[in-house]
């Protein structure tokens, strides 16, 4: 009887300890503001992860480069200092997975429908799988939006960018994109762009409107031209060793939370950019210009050689697969 009583006591103690066990902490670092599509989706994921795991997982979100800047975060993930990131797709080229730089090629997608054929299909899945040898598990693609050019002088033609120092992310494709219109590419961390613009270190930049507005670039850029020439999106990634070490049931619940967060992120991306555009216009600090069909085509033609020049870098077969899915044909520009 004493043995049974002792066993019951041990069992009750074990259950009590299990119930009071500390939650699994996931540090989720990103470089943009809370009120951007990525910021809102990160918070949404944290909320759903806590709900679906019944508090067994706590996702701590660190926005606005408060934990790591975009030049530091990838290494932090690989060494396990942070568990989750959502870096822009341009970040994977410097990591050695150059295929991701296909997303940087100008005018490779004309709209979200074309884009989602890639990010939500087998090509996207195969790209995420290429991260695993780097110790990274790719979970999902999140949209932000299509980029537009800004500067302190009007931008109506490709020639208007000639000689201008334009901020870009670290990407050989983006360097070539800027050179194709005679601009001078300048690689600067996202958290430092506002200061670089305000002090004249760079003349202009390219951003989706939500980033442009939430980082207050409209305060230091007089002109914005809605070229929608390139895509900016993110891959949500985790440290592979950490992910593989999670209990299978927890991992399944987090996958469900990520699926819901991805649906949410992609739903609000266009809405957030539309809202941000209206706010930029209302601020009265930046003149917003919508190019004509002919003017936008002039940018397309000027940047078409980037497709050819970067084919070897990102993979000709990959580009042809994307063209087949989207109907893009740069040779006809």
Secondary structure, DSSP 8 states (H G I E B T S, - for coil): -HHHHHHHHHHHHHHHHHHT---EEEEEE-SS-TTSHHHHHHHHHHHHHHHHTTTSEEEEEE-TTSS--TTTHHHHHHTTSSSEEEEETTHHHHTT-GGGGGGGSTTS-SSHHHHHHHHTSHHHHHHHHTTGGGTEEEEEEEEEEEEEEEESS--SSGGGGTT-EEEE-S-HHHHHHHHHTT-EEEE--GGGHHHHHHTTSSSEEEE-HHHHHHTTGGGT-SEEEEEEEEEEEEEEEEEHHHHHTS-HHHHHHHHHHHHHHHHHHHHHHHHHHHHHHHHHHHHSSSEEE---HHHHHHHHHHHHHHHHHTHHHH-HHHHHHHHHHH---GGG-
